[in-house]
């Protein structure tokens, strides 16, 4: 398939109009007329991920987090951004990212569905968050263990409390600033990258804040692969996408 055909499929599902104003979704590097036979999907766009795509003889790397989110001052092969650009071009690998466009359509749907829920609704005016009811009410410890098992998280942090957890809301990535929209509406709010002030707010407003860390968004690798395999005539593989953090 041609790259432009794959881009059309991606943007039918995740239109660039859905991205946040500050974001840089879309084609990052590449020739839209390039022939693509093998795709790798990864959470992050970095030099290790790009090398993994090269090692697997891919022509297209699709990531969630955009390579071009940070400004480029120059294309210097000695810095990480220049190295990435040179390596992608030299190895004929196109790079495409769908970040908040995908977030606003699928990410939190995928994350909340994985927990076993019903009555899913959009949780806020932006359309990004999701709110739902667990299929089985749990106490706090049961719910935290369920979250860890669902997202394959060995360590997490939480604040506030809930005697029972039934109604929940979620925003993957850095969504702690959405929490105030769910005071009095849910028993627990799940997100990543929370700060100390968010923990205090959870304590003050009697809500359980569970920080599932940013890497929980890795769920998109398998889910996007499943979606694209129905429409794209290419081999698609999953990148390893390890967490940048190490936990002790």
TAZIVEN-V92271 format. One record per helix or strand. SS is the DSSP state (hx for helix, st for strand). FROM is the first residue (numbers start at 1). LEN is the number of residues. If there is no record, write none. Layout:
# TAZIVEN-V92271
SS,FROM,LEN ; SS,FROM,LEN
This chain:
# TAZIVEN-V92271
st,2,1 ; hx,3,11 ; hx,16,3 ; st,26,4 ; st,35,1 ; st,38,5 ; hx,47,9 ; st,60,4 ; hx,67,3 ; hx,80,11 ; st,94,4 ; hx,100,14 ; st,117,6 ; st,130,10 ; hx,140,12 ; st,157,3 ; st,164,11 ; hx,176,7 ; st,188,5 ; hx,196,9 ; st,208,4 ; hx,214,16 ; st,235,4
